[in-house]
Amino acid sequence: MDELKINFIGGGNMAKSLIKGLTSDELLSTSISVIDTDILARKTLCDMGVNAVEDAGMLGAAEIIVLAVKPQNMEEALTGVRVDNALVISVAAGVKIKTLTRLLKGHKKIIRAMPNLPALIGSGVTAVYAEQEITSTDRSLAAMVLKGIGESFWVLKEDHIDVATALSGSGPAYVFYIMEVMEKIALDMGLEKDTARNLVIGTLRGSSQLASVSEDSPNTLRKKVTSKAGTTERALNTLSAGRLDDIFKEAITAAYLRAVEIGEANDK
């Protein structure tokens, strides 16, 4: 493949993660430029070996444009951006394809993606959506851009990106919150800080790894841990009595509705 020209609009953590994945692929030849208004961000990007500029007018043409700015900054960020026939990949939560098409003066070659924070270490999961008219070549290009940050999964409807935002996009925060609570309880019960943290992290890591390789469902795996009248059953009964299922449903639904609100706000 000839050198692939990629322009990033926004140079935050997600852009840096994608750039790191792209530049670490020895089989891929890329020329990467980034526009970011923050001087410190540009310095960090330049240290990564990419061309970082302040103004969209300083960006040349590219085969791929990655939109990695906050949703509320999208309209301003796209002012003066040269699109031509580039494939546009947006990782902004809530901003719908029809909104991006409007902001990009009718451009329709757009794919939406929703990565999550573990992308920082190449262990993220990303939900991806494209309209039917997007070619297999462009879908492959999007998969190539996202490959370096973890696994990608295509969803069938654009609305499902909002579901993924609430589930996997926000999901790491739910896990960190559970870790935080478990660790605090362990400290309150007298465990040393390092021991408490290692036990909590190791438990979540090992459980996730087991679930990823097991043919059993999470429900079946949970039952394998739960002995009749044992400690785990007592704990699970307490969680059930506290409506944990309902609380999680309410939380994820709230995140989903907020993603929808962001999309509606940007569509005005």
C-alpha positions as semicolon CSV with decimal commas, in nm:
position;residue;x (nm);y (nm);z (nm)
1;M;0,000;0,000;0,000
2;D;0,124;0,351;-0,084
3;E;0,170;0,603;0,195
4;L;-0,170;0,674;0,345
5;K;-0,239;1,036;0,435
6;I;-0,449;1,078;0,750
7;N;-0,561;1,405;0,907
8;F;-0,683;1,418;1,267
9;I;-0,910;1,699;1,383
10;G;-0,834;1,709;1,754
11;G;-0,528;1,569;1,926
12;G;-0,654;1,445;2,263
13;N;-0,606;1,106;2,428
14;M;-0,816;0,910;2,179
15;A;-0,638;1,067;1,882
16;K;-0,301;0,989;2,041
17;S;-0,409;0,628;2,099
18;L;-0,514;0,589;1,735
19;I;-0,194;0,752;1,613
20;K;0,017;0,525;1,834
21;G;-0,159;0,222;1,691
22;L;-0,113;0,342;1,333
23;T;0,254;0,432;1,369
24;S;0,339;0,105;1,546
25;D;0,210;-0,101;1,252
26;E;0,526;-0,189;1,060
27;L;0,325;-0,302;0,758
28;L;0,153;0,034;0,723
29;S;0,304;0,350;0,573
30;T;0,127;0,664;0,691
31;S;0,166;1,040;0,681
32;I;-0,026;1,181;0,977
33;S;-0,119;1,542;1,045
34;V;-0,319;1,678;1,338
35;I;-0,493;2,006;1,402
36;D;-0,516;2,110;1,767
37;T;-0,542;2,458;1,915
38;D;-0,352;2,366;2,232
39;I;0,022;2,434;2,206
40;L;0,119;2,168;2,461
41;A;-0,090;1,907;2,280
42;R;0,084;1,999;1,953
43;K;0,424;1,960;2,117
44;T;0,334;1,613;2,243
45;L;0,209;1,517;1,898
46;C;0,524;1,647;1,731
47;D;0,727;1,436;1,976
48;M;0,528;1,138;1,846
49;G;0,656;1,216;1,496
50;V;0,343;1,364;1,345
51;N;0,278;1,703;1,190
52;A;0,074;1,908;1,440
53;V;-0,071;2,241;1,334
54;E;-0,303;2,504;1,481
55;D;-0,514;2,595;1,181
56;A;-0,719;2,378;0,944
57;G;-0,587;2,577;0,652
58;M;-0,244;2,426;0,719
59;L;-0,370;2,073;0,652
60;G;-0,332;1,924;0,307
61;A;-0,558;1,672;0,138
62;A;-0,592;1,328;0,295
63;E;-0,749;0,990;0,223
64;I;-0,883;0,967;0,579
65;I;-0,999;1,236;0,822
66;V;-1,054;1,139;1,187
67;L;-1,281;1,366;1,391
68;A;-1,161;1,342;1,751
69;V;-1,301;1,657;1,912
70;K;-1,563;1,702;2,181
71;P;-1,922;1,700;2,044
72;Q;-1,987;2,058;2,151
73;N;-1,678;2,175;1,961
74;M;-1,752;1,989;1,638
75;E;-1,904;2,273;1,436
76;E;-1,621;2,513;1,517
77;A;-1,356;2,246;1,461
78;L;-1,482;2,166;1,111
79;T;-1,467;2,527;0,993
80;G;-1,224;2,543;0,704
81;V;-1,148;2,170;0,703
82;R;-1,067;2,032;0,358
83;V;-1,265;1,712;0,299
84;D;-1,249;1,643;-0,076
85;N;-1,325;1,270;-0,123
86;A;-1,177;1,159;0,209
87;L;-1,328;0,892;0,430
88;V;-1,438;1,069;0,750
89;I;-1,428;0,869;1,074
90;S;-1,591;1,032;1,377
91;V;-1,521;0,917;1,733
92;A;-1,736;1,194;1,887
93;A;-2,018;1,076;2,112
94;G;-2,371;1,158;2,003
95;V;-2,296;1,346;1,680
96;K;-2,500;1,176;1,409
97;I;-2,400;1,117;1,050
98;K;-2,670;1,353;0,918
99;T;-2,529;1,629;1,141
100;L;-2,175;1,565;1,019
101;T;-2,298;1,562;0,660
102;R;-2,458;1,902;0,714
103;L;-2,145;2,045;0,877
104;L;-1,931;1,902;0,597
105;K;-2,141;2,063;0,322
106;G;-2,314;1,744;0,205
107;H;-2,022;1,502;0,241
108;K;-2,159;1,151;0,301
109;K;-1,853;0,930;0,316
110;I;-1,871;0,906;0,694
111;I;-1,826;0,627;0,949
112;R;-1,902;0,661;1,319
113;A;-1,699;0,481;1,586
114;M;-1,722;0,472;1,965
115;P;-1,399;0,354;2,133
116;N;-1,341;0,342;2,507
117;L;-1,063;0,435;2,751
118;P;-0,866;0,104;2,743
119;A;-0,778;0,210;2,387
120;L;-0,495;0,396;2,563
121;I;-0,317;0,062;2,607
122;G;-0,447;-0,106;2,290
123;S;-0,713;-0,302;2,481
124;G;-1,023;-0,104;2,390
125;V;-1,346;-0,213;2,229
126;T;-1,503;0,000;1,958
127;A;-1,854;-0,003;1,815
128;V;-1,857;0,102;1,447
129;Y;-2,142;0,203;1,216
130;A;-2,163;0,291;0,848
131;E;-2,453;0,352;0,612
132;Q;-2,516;0,082;0,351
133;E;-2,365;0,286;0,067
134;I;-2,023;0,294;0,235
135;T;-1,800;0,060;0,034
136;S;-1,618;-0,245;0,166
137;T;-1,291;-0,066;0,086
138;D;-1,381;0,224;0,314
139;R;-1,499;-0,014;0,584
140;S;-1,163;-0,189;0,564
141;L;-0,984;0,146;0,593
142;A;-1,182;0,226;0,907
143;A;-1,100;-0,116;1,054
144;M;-0,732;-0,053;0,980
145;V;-0,737;0,283;1,161
146;L;-0,908;0,128;1,465
147;K;-0,704;-0,194;1,476
148;G;-0,426;-0,054;1,693
149;I;-0,655;0,035;1,984
150;G;-0,822;-0,304;2,029
151;E;-1,122;-0,494;1,895
152;S;-1,395;-0,343;1,675
153;F;-1,753;-0,457;1,635
154;W;-1,990;-0,334;1,362
155;V;-2,343;-0,245;1,470
156;L;-2,648;-0,261;1,244
157;K;-2,815;0,071;1,328
158;E;-2,676;0,416;1,401
159;D;-2,886;0,429;1,719
160;H;-2,681;0,136;1,844
161;I;-2,379;0,366;1,864
162;D;-2,563;0,550;2,144
163;V;-2,625;0,216;2,316
164;A;-2,255;0,132;2,283
165;T;-2,168;0,476;2,420
166;A;-2,367;0,398;2,734
167;L;-2,244;0,039;2,759
168;S;-1,880;0,020;2,654
169;G;-1,791;0,386;2,605
170;S;-1,891;0,479;2,959
171;G;-1,845;0,123;3,083
172;P;-1,486;0,155;3,210
173;A;-1,607;0,420;3,455
174;Y;-1,860;0,171;3,596
175;V;-1,584;-0,086;3,641
176;F;-1,350;0,167;3,803
177;Y;-1,631;0,270;4,036
178;I;-1,684;-0,091;4,142
179;M;-1,309;-0,126;4,196
180;E;-1,306;0,193;4,402
181;V;-1,592;0,071;4,625
182;M;-1,445;-0,278;4,672
183;E;-1,104;-0,139;4,757
184;K;-1,245;0,108;5,011
185;I;-1,445;-0,167;5,183
186;A;-1,134;-0,386;5,200
187;L;-0,938;-0,100;5,359
188;D;-1,219;-0,042;5,610
189;M;-1,197;-0,411;5,700
190;G;-0,826;-0,379;5,773
191;L;-0,645;-0,495;5,459
192;E;-0,331;-0,306;5,359
193;K;-0,376;-0,069;5,065
194;D;-0,148;-0,251;4,818
195;T;-0,298;-0,589;4,908
196;A;-0,654;-0,458;4,871
197;R;-0,583;-0,302;4,533
198;N;-0,401;-0,606;4,395
199;L;-0,677;-0,841;4,507
200;V;-0,947;-0,622;4,350
201;I;-0,764;-0,565;4,020
202;G;-0,657;-0,930;3,998
203;T;-1,013;-1,049;4,062
204;L;-1,161;-0,831;3,788
205;R;-0,881;-0,907;3,543
206;G;-0,898;-1,283;3,599
207;S;-1,278;-1,290;3,585
208;S;-1,278;-1,097;3,255
209;Q;-1,014;-1,325;3,107
210;L;-1,206;-1,635;3,214
211;A;-1,529;-1,500;3,064
212;S;-1,349;-1,422;2,737
213;V;-1,223;-1,780;2,689
214;S;-1,509;-1,975;2,848
215;E;-1,804;-2,114;2,656
216;D;-2,017;-2,053;2,966
217;S;-2,235;-1,744;2,997
218;P;-2,168;-1,494;3,278
219;N;-2,480;-1,633;3,447
220;T;-2,335;-1,987;3,444
221;L;-1,994;-1,867;3,560
222;R;-2,156;-1,678;3,847
223;K;-2,337;-1,995;3,954
224;K;-2,007;-2,187;3,952
225;V;-1,873;-1,946;4,214
226;T;-2,190;-1,964;4,423
227;S;-2,214;-2,254;4,668
228;K;-2,543;-2,327;4,841
229;A;-2,563;-2,136;5,170
230;G;-2,208;-2,011;5,120
231;T;-2,042;-1,671;5,140
232;T;-2,101;-1,579;4,776
233;E;-2,472;-1,663;4,794
234;R;-2,506;-1,441;5,101
235;A;-2,335;-1,153;4,919
236;L;-2,540;-1,196;4,600
237;N;-2,864;-1,206;4,798
238;T;-2,765;-0,873;4,953
239;L;-2,690;-0,723;4,610
240;S;-3,023;-0,848;4,476
241;A;-3,211;-0,705;4,773
242;G;-3,041;-0,372;4,701
243;R;-3,184;-0,371;4,345
244;L;-2,841;-0,379;4,180
245;D;-2,991;-0,496;3,849
246;D;-3,236;-0,205;3,846
247;I;-2,967;0,044;3,946
248;F;-2,741;-0,064;3,659
249;K;-3,031;-0,049;3,416
250;E;-3,117;0,303;3,532
251;A;-2,753;0,412;3,506
252;I;-2,693;0,274;3,156
253;T;-3,028;0,410;3,037
254;A;-2,935;0,753;3,174
255;A;-2,606;0,742;2,982
256;Y;-2,788;0,635;2,665
257;L;-3,042;0,917;2,694
258;R;-2,761;1,167;2,744
259;A;-2,594;1,043;2,424
260;V;-2,924;1,096;2,242
261;E;-2,953;1,448;2,390
262;I;-2,603;1,535;2,269
263;G;-2,699;1,422;1,920
264;E;-3,018;1,627;1,924
265;A;-2,834;1,936;2,050
266;N;-2,579;1,912;1,769
267;D;-2,853;1,863;1,510
268;K;-3,012;2,204;1,572
